[in-house]
Amino acid sequence: MGYIRLFLRSTLWFLALATLLALSLLLWFTRNVEGPIPEDPVTDITSTVPTFIGQPHQPKPITAPAVPQHPFLARQGLNSMHNDSHQSDSYPWDGPQGHNTQIDSEHFHPMVGNCVSSVMDDHGRLLSTCVTPFGVTLVARDPETLSIIARKKITHWLPLGKKFGGGVYFHVDHQNRVLLASNSPAIEIWSLQGESGLLQWHRESSIDLGEALNTVSREDHRVIDLMPDWDGNYWFITRTGLVGVSDRNGQQINVIELNKEHIDNAMAVGPNGVFIASDHAMYRFTRNQKGEPSILWRRAYDRGSAPKPGTMGHGTGTTPTLIGNDYVAITDNADGQINVMVYKQTTDNDRSVELCKVPVFKANLGTSENSMVAMGNSLIVENNYGYEGPFENFSAEPGIARVDIESGTCTKAWENLEISSPSAVPKVSLANGLIYLYTRDEQNPDNMHAWYFTAVDAHTGQLVYKVLTGIGKGYNNHYGSISLMPDGTAYVGTIAGIVKVWDQH
């Protein structure tokens, strides 16, 4: 009996220690960390890797009409990952021009903590959603120090190996509140409350979407994006091709299903309606008198015979981009060369909706998984073919191109087949005429995780400068967005946190 008691006691101690160790590991893995993003050990960085390539830039502004202000969102340029409701990815203000450019970073999580995109609220606070293997955290930062001043876990899911859902795309509304979809699924509105130093995220309201979605299809709903239309109604889309609209108070919610189609990207919203790209077709929606989503036009595109390396789905990889109130554009997934597809926003029938298509990049070596940039009547498109990172296959085929729309026709103004931007959403400063990318450099070893904030001349497509942000796996942006703030500072979401880039005058 003594041996049995001893055995049981030892077993209980072992289980207790194992439980304590497991809890300690869980706490360690779920904690946030502070300080710069760690770098890979390199014997002599300055001699091994160039820290600055190219020359400082002199502004060459681009003249373009302002994006119409959305009546229910914050200032256009500062309300979402793609800057505005048109998903233009262009800014009216300046960005770094390579003049004594400085770099700072902040680590978010000991494993993976990608602070995907950043916006700035009316009080000058940097707002982000940061994705870890344990969920999505809503974060407010001091833009100067990058220190976190408020945080709140909003979804609890394991996104690794899965297509992301609620919380990654978010928008700031006209009352300075964060609008996002949780995995409940629900429409949620969050605000920062309290005094400086004691700020907390507060959920002001929540509109349940589960019942309305389950009425159409019972499944694990992943709401990828939601945004108000010009009348203030909330539109939402799911990965499995459900499109819904709710009134402001959640009293009337209607959902329709796109027949055997999926949605892998965000939507665009303008005065002419809601624009959504499925993996089969481009759509224009409006809310009818019954409060239901109504398809005004649908145009199928060439989705190709299979997904390409560097895409997340079988179809377009681009969020629709509105060009003013006239056109909307995506890329297709055609075999051979892919095409930039431009459609008329308003038209009487499906047959006349397609304006033009322009082939880009090398045959069988092109795809785009990122939203295009609209700058006036020009589009910037990036090649992501081959990127399957973040830690392996983290290069992509080179390619960036500009397509101009004029007098009802589309032409390729230039194409640069030397610069490779594996996965960063490109951005443009209209004030200085630069396209901002996030790249590696062909001078570096293929297996080196050295990453550069990169500027390209939007007028010519030629490289202007590259500045090293860091050397390490955590510096890969892995689809994290570049964001420009009105003071000219750029922020890049990376797989380990956030990078800050600015010119020191």
SEVORO-235424 format. One line per 4 residues: number of its first residue (from 1); their letters; for each residue x, z, y of C-alpha. Coordinates in steps of 0.1 Angstrom, whole numbers. Example, Ala and Ser with C-alpha at 12.3 -4.5 7.8 and 13.67 -1.06 7.14 Angstrom:
BEGIN
1) AS) 123:78:-45 ~ 137:71:-11;
This chain:
BEGIN
1) MGYI) 0:0:0 ~ 29:8:23 ~ 43:-27:19 ~ 8:-42:26;
5) RLFL) 4:-21:58 ~ 39:-31:68 ~ 32:-68:61 ~ -1:-67:81;
9) RSTL) 16:-48:110 ~ 44:-74:111 ~ 19:-102:109 ~ -1:-88:138;
13) WFLA) 30:-83:159 ~ 40:-119:151 ~ 6:-132:161 ~ 6:-112:193;
17) LATL) 41:-124:202 ~ 31:-160:194 ~ 0:-157:215 ~ 20:-142:244;
21) LALS) 45:-170:241 ~ 17:-197:240 ~ 1:-181:271 ~ 34:-180:289;
25) LLLW) 41:-216:282 ~ 5:-225:293 ~ 10:-206:325 ~ 43:-223:331;
29) FTRN) 30:-258:324 ~ -1:-253:346 ~ 17:-237:376 ~ 27:-256:407;
33) VEGP) 63:-257:418 ~ 80:-259:452 ~ 111:-277:465 ~ 123:-313:464;
37) IPED) 116:-336:434 ~ 145:-331:410 ~ 170:-359:407 ~ 188:-373:376;
41) PVTD) 224:-362:375 ~ 247:-390:389 ~ 284:-384:393 ~ 286:-400:428;
45) ITST) 253:-412:442 ~ 269:-427:474 ~ 293:-449:455 ~ 270:-457:425;
49) VPTF) 238:-465:443 ~ 234:-480:479 ~ 213:-457:500 ~ 203:-483:526;
53) IGQP) 201:-521:522 ~ 193:-545:550 ~ 189:-541:587 ~ 167:-520:610;
57) HQPK) 136:-540:622 ~ 124:-551:656 ~ 86:-551:658 ~ 68:-585:653;
61) PITA) 31:-575:657 ~ 3:-592:638 ~ -29:-599:658 ~ -59:-590:638;
65) PAVP) -95:-578:645 ~ -101:-541:639 ~ -119:-531:607 ~ -155:-522:617;
69) QHPF) -159:-484:618 ~ -180:-471:589 ~ -208:-448:604 ~ -205:-423:576;
73) LARQ) -167:-421:570 ~ -138:-408:590 ~ -116:-430:612 ~ -109:-463:594;
77) GLNS) -72:-462:583 ~ -74:-425:574 ~ -103:-421:550 ~ -92:-434:516;
81) MHND) -65:-446:493 ~ -69:-481:506 ~ -71:-469:542 ~ -107:-478:549;
85) SHQS) -141:-488:534 ~ -130:-525:535 ~ -101:-516:513 ~ -79:-536:537;
89) DSYP) -46:-516:531 ~ -35:-525:566 ~ -29:-501:595 ~ -31:-508:633;
93) WDGP) -2:-484:639 ~ 35:-484:632 ~ 55:-474:601 ~ 92:-467:595;
97) QGHN) 114:-496:607 ~ 148:-486:592 ~ 162:-468:622 ~ 181:-437:609;
101) TQID) 154:-434:582 ~ 150:-399:567 ~ 137:-389:533 ~ 120:-356:521;
105) SEHF) 100:-348:490 ~ 80:-320:475 ~ 77:-313:437 ~ 42:-305:425;
109) HPMV) 42:-298:388 ~ 69:-290:362 ~ 56:-317:338 ~ 38:-345:357;
113) GNCV) 20:-341:390 ~ 13:-374:407 ~ -1:-368:442 ~ -17:-403:441;
117) SSVM) -27:-409:478 ~ -28:-392:511 ~ -50:-393:542 ~ -50:-372:574;
121) DDHG) -79:-352:587 ~ -89:-346:623 ~ -68:-315:624 ~ -36:-333:614;
125) RLLS) -36:-319:578 ~ -24:-341:550 ~ -50:-344:522 ~ -43:-355:487;
129) TCVT) -55:-354:451 ~ -27:-345:426 ~ -31:-354:389 ~ -15:-334:362;
133) PFGV) -21:-333:324 ~ -44:-304:331 ~ -67:-320:357 ~ -70:-330:393;
137) TLVA) -62:-307:422 ~ -74:-312:457 ~ -45:-304:481 ~ -40:-299:518;
141) RDPE) -5:-299:532 ~ 15:-294:563 ~ 27:-329:571 ~ 59:-317:586;
145) TLSI) 71:-294:558 ~ 50:-308:529 ~ 41:-272:519 ~ 7:-267:504;
149) IARK) -17:-248:527 ~ -48:-250:504 ~ -55:-262:468 ~ -84:-263:445;
153) KITH) -87:-276:408 ~ -117:-299:409 ~ -116:-315:374 ~ -103:-302:341;
157) WLPL) -94:-331:319 ~ -64:-347:302 ~ -58:-381:318 ~ -26:-390:299;
161) GKKF) -33:-420:277 ~ -68:-423:291 ~ -82:-443:320 ~ -87:-420:349;
165) GGGV) -120:-409:362 ~ -134:-385:388 ~ -113:-371:416 ~ -85:-397:419;
169) YFHV) -103:-419:443 ~ -116:-399:472 ~ -129:-405:508 ~ -131:-384:540;
173) DHQN) -166:-386:556 ~ -176:-386:592 ~ -178:-348:592 ~ -141:-344:581;
177) RVLL) -151:-335:545 ~ -137:-348:513 ~ -162:-369:492 ~ -154:-373:455;
181) ASNS) -169:-376:421 ~ -162:-348:396 ~ -163:-353:358 ~ -195:-331:356;
185) PAIE) -205:-359:366 ~ -215:-352:402 ~ -211:-362:438 ~ -192:-334:455;
189) IWSL) -185:-327:491 ~ -155:-303:499 ~ -144:-289:532 ~ -115:-267:544;
193) QGES) -127:-234:558 ~ -109:-204:573 ~ -81:-198:598 ~ -46:-212:597;
197) GLLQ) -27:-195:569 ~ -59:-185:551 ~ -75:-219:544 ~ -96:-224:513;
201) WHRE) -114:-254:499 ~ -152:-248:498 ~ -177:-270:479 ~ -205:-276:504;
205) SSID) -228:-296:481 ~ -231:-312:447 ~ -255:-339:435 ~ -258:-340:397;
209) LGEA) -255:-376:383 ~ -257:-368:346 ~ -295:-371:341 ~ -297:-404:360;
213) LNTV) -267:-419:341 ~ -279:-407:307 ~ -312:-423:314 ~ -294:-457:312;
217) SRED) -267:-448:287 ~ -257:-415:269 ~ -219:-412:269 ~ -189:-395:284;
221) HRVI) -194:-408:319 ~ -162:-414:340 ~ -172:-420:376 ~ -143:-440:390;
225) DLMP) -154:-442:427 ~ -182:-433:451 ~ -187:-443:487 ~ -216:-443:512;
229) DWDG) -230:-476:524 ~ -237:-484:560 ~ -270:-465:558 ~ -254:-434:543;
233) NYWF) -266:-438:507 ~ -241:-428:481 ~ -230:-456:457 ~ -211:-447:425;
237) ITRT) -196:-467:396 ~ -184:-458:361 ~ -158:-472:337 ~ -185:-485:313;
241) GLVG) -201:-507:340 ~ -229:-484:353 ~ -237:-489:390 ~ -258:-463:408;
245) VSDR) -270:-453:443 ~ -283:-420:455 ~ -300:-411:488 ~ -282:-386:510;
249) NGQQ) -299:-356:495 ~ -299:-367:458 ~ -336:-368:457 ~ -337:-405:446;
253) INVI) -310:-417:422 ~ -312:-451:404 ~ -287:-466:380 ~ -284:-501:364;
257) ELNK) -260:-513:337 ~ -238:-544:339 ~ -243:-561:305 ~ -213:-555:284;
261) EHID) -190:-553:314 ~ -166:-526:325 ~ -152:-515:359 ~ -116:-505:364;
265) NAMA) -112:-504:402 ~ -128:-490:433 ~ -155:-507:454 ~ -155:-520:489;
269) VGPN) -182:-513:514 ~ -190:-532:547 ~ -220:-540:569 ~ -230:-568:544;
273) GVFI) -233:-545:514 ~ -214:-531:485 ~ -188:-552:466 ~ -178:-545:431;
277) ASDH) -155:-563:406 ~ -162:-559:369 ~ -139:-572:342 ~ -161:-604:341;
281) AMYR) -174:-611:376 ~ -175:-603:413 ~ -207:-588:427 ~ -224:-581:460;
285) FTRN) -250:-553:459 ~ -275:-538:483 ~ -302:-510:479 ~ -337:-525:477;
289) QKGE) -369:-510:490 ~ -374:-491:458 ~ -340:-474:462 ~ -325:-494:433;
293) PSIL) -291:-513:432 ~ -300:-549:437 ~ -276:-578:429 ~ -275:-603:458;
297) WRRA) -250:-625:441 ~ -227:-625:410 ~ -198:-649:404 ~ -179:-650:371;
301) YDRG) -142:-655:373 ~ -116:-666:347 ~ -107:-633:329 ~ -82:-650:306;
305) SAPK) -79:-647:268 ~ -64:-612:268 ~ -51:-584:291 ~ -16:-589:304;
309) PGTM) 13:-565:304 ~ 9:-545:335 ~ -29:-544:336 ~ -52:-516:327;
313) GHGT) -81:-537:316 ~ -92:-572:305 ~ -101:-587:339 ~ -91:-584:375;
317) GTTP) -68:-555:383 ~ -76:-556:420 ~ -101:-536:440 ~ -122:-560:461;
321) TLIG) -107:-565:496 ~ -130:-574:525 ~ -117:-598:551 ~ -136:-588:581;
325) NDYV) -174:-595:576 ~ -168:-630:563 ~ -150:-630:530 ~ -141:-608:500;
329) AITD) -111:-614:477 ~ -98:-604:443 ~ -73:-619:418 ~ -85:-633:384;
333) NADG) -68:-629:350 ~ -65:-666:341 ~ -41:-677:314 ~ -10:-693:329;
337) QINV) -10:-687:366 ~ -34:-661:381 ~ -54:-670:412 ~ -63:-654:444;
341) MVYK) -101:-657:445 ~ -118:-658:479 ~ -156:-655:482 ~ -181:-656:511;
345) QTTD) -197:-622:516 ~ -231:-637:526 ~ -245:-668:510 ~ -278:-681:498;
349) NDRS) -269:-688:462 ~ -242:-680:435 ~ -230:-716:434 ~ -218:-717:470;
353) VELC) -203:-682:471 ~ -168:-692:460 ~ -147:-703:490 ~ -114:-711:473;
357) KVPV) -88:-701:448 ~ -50:-702:451 ~ -26:-700:422 ~ 3:-675:426;
361) FKAN) 35:-664:408 ~ 51:-680:377 ~ 30:-692:349 ~ 25:-666:321;
365) LGTS) 45:-641:342 ~ 20:-630:368 ~ -7:-604:372 ~ -19:-580:399;
369) ENSM) -31:-545:392 ~ -33:-535:429 ~ -56:-542:458 ~ -45:-570:481;
373) VAMG) -38:-564:518 ~ -60:-581:544 ~ -43:-587:578 ~ -66:-609:599;
377) NSLI) -74:-639:578 ~ -43:-635:556 ~ -40:-618:522 ~ -9:-602:507;
381) VENN) -8:-601:469 ~ 18:-584:446 ~ 29:-591:411 ~ 28:-563:385;
385) YGYE) 34:-583:354 ~ 54:-563:327 ~ 51:-528:342 ~ 40:-503:315;
389) GPFE) 58:-472:329 ~ 63:-446:340 ~ 93:-438:318 ~ 98:-469:298;
393) NFSA) 92:-506:308 ~ 92:-495:344 ~ 102:-529:358 ~ 79:-558:367;
397) EPGI) 83:-595:372 ~ 92:-603:409 ~ 66:-617:431 ~ 48:-612:464;
401) ARVD) 28:-639:482 ~ 8:-645:514 ~ -24:-666:513 ~ -40:-677:546;
405) IESG) -77:-686:551 ~ -84:-711:578 ~ -113:-735:585 ~ -128:-729:551;
409) TCTK) -96:-736:531 ~ -69:-714:516 ~ -32:-721:515 ~ -2:-702:502;
413) AWEN) 19:-695:534 ~ 49:-682:515 ~ 59:-667:481 ~ 89:-645:474;
417) LEIS) 99:-645:437 ~ 129:-622:441 ~ 114:-589:451 ~ 98:-568:424;
421) SPSA) 74:-540:433 ~ 63:-526:399 ~ 32:-506:407 ~ 29:-495:443;
425) VPKV) -2:-505:464 ~ 13:-526:491 ~ 6:-517:527 ~ 10:-535:561;
429) SLAN) 16:-523:596 ~ -1:-547:620 ~ 19:-530:649 ~ 53:-540:636;
433) GLIY) 46:-568:611 ~ 61:-551:580 ~ 48:-551:544 ~ 57:-518:527;
437) LYTR) 65:-517:490 ~ 81:-493:466 ~ 109:-509:445 ~ 140:-506:425;
441) DEQN) 172:-527:431 ~ 188:-554:410 ~ 223:-539:418 ~ 214:-508:399;
445) PDNM) 216:-504:361 ~ 184:-514:343 ~ 178:-479:329 ~ 184:-461:363;
449) HAWY) 154:-445:379 ~ 165:-452:415 ~ 136:-459:438 ~ 135:-474:472;
453) FTAV) 110:-475:501 ~ 111:-511:510 ~ 100:-532:540 ~ 93:-570:539;
457) DAHT) 86:-593:569 ~ 49:-602:567 ~ 56:-634:587 ~ 83:-648:564;
461) GQLV) 82:-628:531 ~ 119:-619:535 ~ 134:-585:528 ~ 141:-564:559;
465) YKVL) 154:-532:545 ~ 153:-507:516 ~ 160:-470:518 ~ 167:-449:487;
469) TGIG) 141:-421:481 ~ 157:-406:451 ~ 171:-410:416 ~ 150:-396:388;
473) KGYN) 119:-403:367 ~ 99:-382:391 ~ 105:-407:419 ~ 85:-435:402;
477) NHYG) 53:-438:421 ~ 34:-450:389 ~ 4:-465:409 ~ 7:-439:436;
481) SISL) -1:-452:470 ~ 19:-457:501 ~ 2:-441:532 ~ 11:-446:569;
485) MPDG) 1:-420:594 ~ -5:-426:632 ~ 29:-410:641 ~ 47:-437:620;
489) TAYV) 55:-415:590 ~ 50:-429:555 ~ 40:-408:525 ~ 44:-421:489;
493) GTIA) 27:-405:459 ~ 51:-402:430 ~ 47:-390:394 ~ 63:-357:403;
497) GIVK) 48:-351:437 ~ 51:-367:471 ~ 78:-384:492 ~ 80:-385:530;
501) VWDQ) 97:-413:549 ~ 103:-414:587 ~ 126:-428:614 ~ 147:-401:631;
505) H) 148:-411:668;
